Amino acid sequence: MPPEEISPGVYILEVDGQKRLTTRSDDVVPVYGERILEGHRLWDPFRSKLAALLLKARSTRPVLARDAKVLYLGAATGTTVSHVSDIVRDGMVYAVEFSPRSMRDLVRLCERRKNIVPILADAARPEDYAFLVEPVDLVYQDIAQRNQAEIASQNCERYLLPGGDLILMLKTRSVDVTARPEAVLQSETENLQGLDLLQVMDLLPFHQDHWAMQAKKPR
């Protein structure tokens, strides 16, 4: 069965009798041990919240154009960044990461992929990387800090183009480990400023106490 394209650059491929999410890539070297089958890199939704969102969202899947520019906050070692790089192969990914240890692995990935700019910085201080980042079509955030909605709002105000999109992967336990996750979600939704909230999706069964918040910047 040929791969089914469910969103630009994102596919469903039948592997060993199971339907698996993939992105196409010219890079034949695995980034994190993933299988690569005829140019398709398998994308595990249990390891990537964006993969989980793409599988669950169906008709409201986020769409990334091939030439899109993305500000990725919380890049870590580049697991999900590498798949975003596959999707926006003619665009650019500005990958912000606070940990020097994670940045070392991310830099190695960037040596093979010319559409990723690694940035060692704190996403809570968006002014620190203003000299490196241009206006973007998407801000994608996956960080474990307390004020996640505030950080997203600040970065969108500075870098997101009018009409552009935000995908915020909200980790409720990182905001307040003592509060009910649903209460944290409500509070962070109210803290999202300057954006029109489109959708909030629970990422179960792939990720516990995580929600994907999709929003758009008004034109």
LODREN-259519 format. One record per atom (N, C-alpha, C, O): z, x, y; residue in one letter. Coordinates in steps of 0.05 Angstrom, whole numbers, plus 32768, in hexadecimal, padded with zeros to 4 digits. Atoms other than C-alpha are relative to their C-alpha. Layout:
BEGIN
ZXYa ...
REM end
This chain:
BEGIN
800080117FE8m 800080008000m 800080128019m 80118024801Bm 80007FEF7FE8p 7FED801E8044p 80187FFA8012p 80247FE58010p 7FE980047FEEp 802480288078p 7FFB7FE88013p 7FE57FE4801Dp 800180167FEDe 80337FEB80A4e 800C8009801Ae 80248012801Be 7FF67FF87FE6e 803A7FFB80EEe 800F7FE9800Ce 80037FD48013e 7FF080167FF6i 80747FD08107i 80058002801Ei 800D7FEF802Bi 7FFE7FFA7FE4s 80767FEF814Ds 7FF080198005s 7FEC80297FF2s 80117FE87FFCp 804A8024816Ep 800E801A7FF6p 802380218000p 7FF67FE7800Ag 805680648146g 80167FFD7FEBg 802180117FE2g 7FEA80048014v 808980448116v 7FF47FEF7FE9v 7FE67FDB7FEEv 800D800B8018y 8076803080CFy 80147FF87FEBy 802B80027FEAy 7FF280068019i 808F800F8090i 7FEE800B7FE9i 7FD780037FE7i 800F7FF48016l 807A80368052l 800F7FFA7FE6l 80277FFD7FE5l 7FF38005801Ae 808780238009e 8004801B7FF2e 7FF080297FECe 7FF97FE7800Dv 80AA805D7FE7v 80127FFA7FE8v 80287FEF7FEBv 7FF180058018d 80C280597F9Fd 80097FE37FFEd 801F7FDD7FF5d 7FFB801C8002g 80BE800E7FA2g 80117FF48016g 80177FDC8015g 7FF0800A7FE9q 80E680087FE3q 7FF18004801Aq 7FE18017801Dq 800D7FFE7FE5k 80CE7FFB802Ak 801280128012k 8029800C8016k 7FF17FED7FF0r 80E380368056r 7FF38003801Cr 7FDB8002801Fr 80097FFC7FE4l 80DE804180A1l 7FF6801D8003l 800280307FF7l 800A7FE67FFBt 80B4807D80B7t 7FF48003801Ct 7FEF7FF08029t 80117FFA7FE9t 809480A080F2t 7FEB80157FF6t 7FF180247FE3t 80147FEC8007r 805480C980EEr 8004801A8010r 800C80198028r 7FFB7FE67FF3s 8058811380FEs 7FED80157FF6s 7FE680157FDEs 80107FE98008d 802D815180FDd 801380177FF7d 8009802B7FEDd 7FED7FEB8007d 806D817A80F2d 80077FFC7FE2d 80137FE87FDAd 7FFC8002801Dv 8071818780A7v 801B800B7FF7v 8022800A7FDFv 7FE67FF58006v 80B681A780ABv 80157FEA8004v 80177FE0801Av 7FEA80137FFDp 80F18177809Ep 801480098016p 801A80208018p 7FED7FFA7FEAv 8121817380D9v 801D7FFF7FF5v 802E800F7FFDv 7FE58004800Ay 815F815B80B2y 80007FFA7FE2y 80127FEC7FD9y 80028005801Dg 8149815A8069g 7FF27FE77FF8g 7FF27FE07FE1g 800F80188006e 811F811B806Ee 7FE780057FF0e 7FDC801B7FF2e 80197FFE800Fr 80E5810F803Fr 7FE87FFC8012r 7FE97FEB8024r 801980047FF1i 809F8116805Bi 7FEA7FFB7FECi 7FE5800B7FDAi 801580088013l 806780F28037l 7FE67FFB800Fl 7FE47FE7801El 801B80037FF4e 801F80FB804Ee 80027FFC801Ee 7FF57FEA8029e 7FFE80027FE3g 803481058096g 80147FEC800Ag 80187FEA8022g 7FEB80147FF8h 806980CE8096h 801B800B7FFAh 802280137FE4h 7FE47FF78003r 80B180E380A2r 80127FE87FFCr 80137FD6800Dr 7FEE80168005l 80E380B48082l 801780018014l 80228016801Al 7FED80037FEBw 8115809A80B5w 80177FEE7FF6w 80137FD67FF2w 7FEA800E800Dd 81598086809Ad 80117FF08014d 801C7FFC8027d 7FF180117FEDp 817A804B80BFp 801E80057FFFp 802D7FFE8011p 7FE37FFA8002f 81BF806280A6f 8006801A800Ff 801E801F8014f 7FFC7FE77FF1r 81B580A480CBr 7FF87FFD801Dr 7FFF800E802Er 800B80047FE5s 819280898109s 80047FE48009s 7FFA7FD17FFCs 7FFC801B7FF5k 81A8804E8133k 7FE67FF4800Ak 7FE27FDB8009k 801A800A7FF7l 816280488151l 7FF07FF67FE8l 7FE37FE17FEAl 800E800A8018a 81458042810Ba 800C7FE57FF7a 7FFD7FD37FEFa 7FF4801A8007a 8178800B80FCa 7FF77FEA8012a 7FF17FD48009a 800980147FEDl 81657FE6813Bl 7FE37FF87FFBl 7FDC7FE07FFBl 801D80068005l 811A7FEB812Bl 7FFD7FEF7FE7l 7FEC7FDE7FE6l 800280108018l 81267FCF80E6l 800B7FE38004l 80007FD07FF9l 7FF3801A7FFDk 81537F9580FEk 7FF37FEF8015k 7FF57FD68013k 8008800F7FE9a 81327F81813Fa 7FE97FED7FFCa 7FE77FD98009a 801780118007r 80F27F648122r 7FEF7FFB8019r 7FE2800D8023r 801280077FEBs 80CE7F3F815As 8008800C801Bs 7FF8800C802Es 7FF77FF57FE6t 80F87F608191t 8004801F7FFDt 8015802A800Bt 7FFD7FE38003r 80EF7FA8817Ar 7FF9800E801Br 7FE780068029r 80087FF07FE8p 80EF7FDC81B3p 7FE5800D7FFAp 7FE080177FE4p 801A7FF48003v 80A97FF681BFv 7FFE80198012v 800480188029v 80047FE77FF2l 809B803E81D3l 7FE380078000l 7FD7800A7FEBl 801C7FF87FFEa 8056805081ECa 7FFD801D7FF8a 8010802C7FFAa 80057FE5800Ar 8036808E81D1r 800480158016r 800B802C8010r 7FFD7FED7FEAd 803980AE8217d 80197FFB8010d 801B80048027d 7FE780067FF1a 807F8095822Aa 801180188005a 8010802C7FF6a 7FEC7FEC7FF9k 80B380C0824Bk 801C7FF47FFBk 80227FDE8004k 7FE6800A800Av 80F980BA822Ev 801680138009v 8014802B8006v 7FE87FF17FFCl 813D80D18246l 80147FF87FEAl 801D7FE27FE8l 7FF080058018y 816780D88207y 801B800D8005y 801E80258008y 7FE57FF77FFAl 81B280DD8214l 801080007FE6l 80147FEB7FD9l 7FF17FFD8019g 81DB80F881D9g 7FED80087FE9g 7FED7FFC7FD4g 80157FF78013a 81A4811E81B5a 800A800C7FE6a 7FFC800B7FD2a 7FF47FF38017a 81D381418184a 7FED80167FF6a 7FE280268006a 80117FEB800Bt 81AB816E8155t 7FE37FF97FFFt 7FD280097FF8t 801C80087FFEg 816B8146815Dg 7FF57FEE7FEAg 7FDD7FEB7FE7g 800980118015t 816981188121t 7FEE7FE9800At 7FD77FE68002t 800F80177FF5t 815380D98147t 7FEC800A8015t 7FD67FFF8017t 80137FF57FECv 81348102817Fv 7FE680087FF4v 7FD180038000v 80187FF7800Ds 8102811E814Es 7FED7FE87FFAs 7FD57FEB7FFCs 801180178005h 80EA80D8813Ch 7FF57FF4801Ah 7FDE7FEB801Ah 800A80097FE6v 80E680C38185v 7FE980128009v 7FD580098014v 80157FEC7FFAs 80BC8103818Fs 7FE67FF97FF1s 7FD07FFB7FFCs 801880098010d 808D80EA8157d 7FF37FE9800Ed 7FDA7FE88010d 800B80187FF5i 808580A78179i 7FF28005801Bi 7FDC7FFA801Fi 800B7FFB7FE5v 807880C081C0v 7FF2801C8000v 7FF8802D8010v 800C7FE68005r 804C80F981A9r 7FF1800B8019r 7FED8023801Br 800D7FF77FE8d 802680FB81EBd 80127FFD8019d 80098001802Fd 7FED80037FEAg 806480EE8215g 801480178000g 800D802E7FFAg 7FEC7FEB7FFDm 80A581148220m 801C7FF47FFAm 80217FDD8002m 7FE580088005v 80ED81108208v 80138014800Dv 8013802C8006v 7FEC7FEF7FF3y 8124812C8235y 801A7FFB7FF1y 80277FE67FF4y 7FEA80038013a 815C81388204a 8019800D800Aa 801B8025800Ba 7FE77FF77FF4v 81A2813E8222v 801580017FEBv 801A7FED7FDDv 7FEB7FFD8013e 81DA815981F7e 80168012800Ce 801180268019e 7FE97FF27FF4f 82208171820Af 800B80177FEFf 8016802A7FFAf 7FF47FEC8013s 8232819A81CCs 7FEE80187FFDs 7FD780157FF5s 80107FE88004p 821981E281CCp 7FF880057FE3p 7FE2800E7FDDp 80067FFC801Cr 821D81E38180r 7FE87FEE7FF8r 7FD67FF87FEAr 801780128006s 81EF81A68179s 7FE78009800Es 7FD180078003s 80177FF87FF1m 81C281C281AFm 7FF180177FF2m 7FD880197FF5m 800D7FEA800Er 81B382008184r 7FEB7FF57FEDr 7FD57FFE7FEBr 8013800C8013d 819381D4814Ed 7FEA7FF1800Fd 7FD37FF28007d 8014800E7FF0l 817081AA8183l 7FEB8013800Bl 7FD3800C800Bl 80137FEC7FF6v 815181E881A2v 7FED80097FEBv 7FD5800D7FF0v 80117FF88015r 813681FD815Fr 7FEA7FEA7FFBr 7FD37FF17FF5r 801480158003l 811481B98159l 7FEB80018016l 7FD47FFD8011l 80127FFF7FE9c 80F681C0819Fc 7FED80187FFEc 7FD88017800Bc 80137FEA8003e 80D68202818Be 7FE77FF87FF1e 7FD280047FF4e 8018800A800Er 80A881DA815Dr 7FF47FE8800Dr 7FDD7FE08007r 800A80197FF4r 80A0819C8189r 80008004801Er 80158008802Br 80037FF97FE4k 808681A581CFk 80057FE88012k 80057FEA802Bk 7FFB80177FEFn 8096815E81E7n 801E7FF98001n 80257FE28006n 7FE380047FFDi 80E3816781E5i 800A80158013i 8005802D800Fi 7FF27FED7FEEv 810A8187821Ev 801E7FFF7FFBv 802A7FEA8001v 7FE380018006p 8150819A8208p 80108006801Ap 800A80188029p 7FF07FFE7FE8i 81858192823Ei 801E80017FF8i 80287FED7FEFi 7FE47FFE8006l 81CC81AB8235l 80107FF78019l 80118004802Dl 7FF3800C7FE8a 81F4817D8263a 80117FE87FF7a 800F7FDF7FE0a 7FEF80188004d 822681448268d 7FF17FE8800Bd 7FEB7FE78022d 800F80187FF7a 82038100826Aa 800F7FF18015a 80037FE18024a 7FF0800E7FEBa 823C80E88297a 7FFB800D801Ba 80068002802Fa 80067FF37FE7r 8222811782CDr 7FE180038003r 7FD680198001r 801E80008000p 81D8810382D3p 7FF480118017p 7FDD801A8015p 800B7FEF7FEBe 81D1812A8314e 7FFC801D7FF7e 7FED802C8004e 80027FE48009d 81D9816B82EDd 7FE580087FF5d 7FDE801F7FF4d 801A7FFA800By 8194816582CDy 7FE97FF4800Fy 7FD47FF08004y 8014800D7FEFa 816E81468306a 7FE780138004a 7FD180098007a 80177FEE7FFCf 81438185830Df 7FEF80037FE7f 7FDA80107FE8f 800F7FFD8019l 812B817F82C5l 7FF27FE67FF8l 7FDF7FE67FE9l 8008801A800Bv 811F813482BBv 7FEF7FF18015v 7FF77FEF802Cv 801180117FEFe 80E7810982D9e 80067FE37FFAe 80157FDD7FE7e 7FFB801C8006p 80E880BD82DDp 7FF57FF97FE4p 7FE080027FDCp 80068006801Cv 80E6809F8297v 7FFC7FE27FFBv 80047FD1800Bv 8006801C8009d 80CF80608273d 80177FF57FF0d 801B7FDC7FEFd 7FEA80098011l 810C805D8245l 801780138003l 8014802B8002l 7FE77FF18003v 815480748248v 800C7FF77FE5v 80127FDF7FE1v 7FF38006801Ay 817180788201y 801A800F8000y 801B80278004y 7FE67FF47FFFq 81BB808581FCq 80107FFB7FE6q 80127FE57FDCq 7FEF80018019d 81E6809581BEd 801580158003d 8012802B7FF8d 7FEA7FEC7FFBi 822680B881D4i 801B7FF37FFAi 801E7FDB7FF8i 7FE580098008a 826F80B481C1a 801480048016a 802A800F8011a 7FEE7FFE7FE9q 828F80B08206q 800B7FE48007q 7FFF7FD07FFFq 7FF3801A7FFBr 82BD807A8221r 7FF07FEE8012r 7FED7FD6800Cr 800E80117FECn 82948061825Cn 7FE280007FFBn 7FD28009800Cn 801C7FFE8009q 825280588237q 7FEE7FEF8012q 7FD87FF88019q 801180117FF0a 8237801E8261a 7FFD800C801Ca 7FE7800B8028a 80017FF47FE6e 8248804282A2e 7FED80188000e 7FDD801B8013e 80127FE98002i 82248081828Bi 7FE37FF77FFEi 7FD28003800Bi 801B800B8003a 81E780598277a 7FF67FF6801Ba 7FDF7FFB8023a 8008800B7FE6s 81E6803582BAs 7FF980168014s 7FE580138023s 80057FEA7FEDq 81EA807682E2q 7FE6800E7FFAq 7FD78014800Cq 80187FF38008n 81B2809682BBn 7FE77FEF8005n 7FD27FF8800En 801680137FFAc 8186805882C1c 7FFA7FFE801Dc 7FE37FFD8026c 800380027FE3e 81928054830Ce 7FF08018800Ae 7FDF8016801Be 800C7FE87FF6r 817C809C8315r 7FE480057FF4r 7FD2800F8002r 80187FF7800Ey 814480A582E1y 7FED7FEB7FF6y 7FD67FF07FF2y 80118014800Dl 812A806382C5l 7FEE7FF38014l 7FF67FEA802Al 8014800D7FEFl 80EA804882E3l 80057FE28001l 800F7FD67FEEl 7FFF801D7FFFp 80E9800082FCp 7FEF7FF47FE9p 7FD87FFC7FE5p 800E800C8017g 80D67FD582C0g 8005800F7FE7g 7FFD80077FD1g 7FFA7FF08018g 80EF800B8291g 80177FF57FF0g 80257FE27FF8g 7FED800B8013d 811E80008256d 801780137FFBd 8015802B7FFCd 7FE97FF1800Al 816380158240l 80067FF67FE4l 80067FDE7FDEl 7FF58006801Ai 817A801881F8i 801B800F7FFEi 801B80287FFDi 7FE67FF48000l 81C5802481F6l 800D7FFA7FE4l 80117FE37FDDl 7FF280038019m 81E5803081B2m 801E80018005m 802980178008m 7FE480017FF8l 822C801981C0l 801280057FE8l 80117FF77FD4l 7FEC7FF98014k 8262803A8196k 801B7FF58009k 802980028019k 7FE8800D7FF5t 829D800B81A1t 801980107FFBt 802B8010800Ct 7FE87FF18006r 82D180378180r 800380198012r 801980228016r 7FFE7FEA7FEDs 82C0806F81B0s 80097FF7801Bs 80148007802Bs 7FF7800B7FE7v 82CE804281EBv 801E7FFA7FFFv 802D80028011v 7FE380078003d 8311802681D2d 80057FFB7FE3d 7FFE7FE67FD8d 7FFC8002801Dv 83288031818Bv 80157FEA7FFAv 80167FE17FE3v 7FEB80148005t 83627FFF8194t 7FF67FE38005t 80037FD07FFBt 8009801B7FFAa 83397FC381ADa 7FED7FF67FEBa 7FE180057FDBa 8014800C8012r 830F7F928185r 7FE480098008r 7FDE80098020r 801B7FF77FF9p 82C77FAB8182p 7FF17FEB8011p 7FE37FF28023p 800D80157FF1e 82AF7F67819Ce 80098000801De 7FFA7FFA802Fe 7FF67FFF7FE4a 82DC7F6E81D9a 7FF58017800Fa 7FEE80158027a 800C7FE97FF4v 82C27FB381E7v 7FE37FFB8007v 7FD98002801Dv 801C80077FFBl 827B7F9A81E1l 7FFD7FEE8019l 7FEC7FF3802Al 800180127FE8q 82887F628214q 800680108019q 7FF8800C802Dq 7FF97FF07FE9s 82A97F938244s 7FE980138009s 7FE380148020s 80157FEE7FF9e 82717FC68240e 7FE77FF28009e 7FD87FFC8019e 801680107FF7t 823D7F908248t 80037FFA801Et 7FF07FFA802Dt 7FFA80067FE4e 825E7F7D828Ae 7FFE80198011e 7FF980178029e 80007FE67FF1n 82607FC7829Fn 7FE3800B8003n 7FDF801F8011n 801C7FF77FFEl 82147FCE8298l 7FF57FF6801Bl 7FF27FDE801Fl 800780077FE5q 81FC7FCF82E0q 7FE280068006q 7FD7801A7FFDq 801B7FFB7FF6g 81B77FC88300g 7FEA7FFB7FEBg 7FD380047FEFg 801380048016l 81957FB282BFl 80027FE37FF6l 80177FD67FF8l 8001801A800Cd 81807F71829Fd 800380037FE2d 7FF2800E7FD4d 7FFA7FFE801Dl 819F7F6B8259l 7FED7FEE7FF1l 7FEB7FD67FF7l 80148010800Fl 816A7F548227l 800B7FF87FE5l 80067FE17FDCl 7FF88006801Cq 818C7F5881E3q 801880127FF9q 801980298001q 7FEB7FF0800Cv 81CB7F6F81C0v 7FFF7FFB7FE2v 80007FE37FD9v 80038003801Dm 81C67F7C8175m 801580117FF1m 801780297FF6m 7FED7FF38012d 81FC7F8D8142d 7FEF80117FECd 7FDC80077FE1d 80107FEE8012l 81E37FC98118l 800A80007FE3l 800280117FD4l 7FFA8004801Cl 82057FB380D8l 7FE87FF87FF0l 7FD77FEA7FFCl 7FEE7FF18011p 81FB7FC2809Fp 7FFE801E8002p 800A802D7FF3p 80067FE47FFEf 81E3800680B5f 80168010800Ef 801C80278007f 7FEB7FF27FF0h 821A801880E8h 80167FEC8007h 80117FD78012h 7FE980107FFBq 82607FFC80EFq 80098002801Dq 800A80188028q 7FF680017FE4d 82797FE68134d 7FED800D8014d 7FF6801A8027d 80147FF77FEDh 82387FF98156h 7FEE7FE98007h 7FE67FD97FF6h 801380147FF7w 820C7FCD8180w 7FEA800E8010w 7FEF8022801Ew 80177FF77FF0a 81C77FDA819Da 7FFC7FED8017a 7FF87FD58013a 800380107FE8m 81C27FC181E5m 7FE58008800Cm 7FE0801F8013m 801A7FFB7FF3q 817B7FBA8201q 80007FF2801Bq 80077FDB801Eq 8000800A7FE4a 81727FB1824Ca 7FE7800A800Ea 7FDA801D8005a 80187FF87FF1k 813B7FB78280k 80088002801Dk 80187FF38027k 7FFB7FFC7FE4k 813C7FD182C7k 7FED7FEE8010k 7FD47FEF800Bk 801280127FF1p 81217F9D82F8p 7FEB80108010p 7FF080268019p 80157FF37FF0r 80E07FAE831Br 80067FFD801Er 7FF68006802Er 
REM end
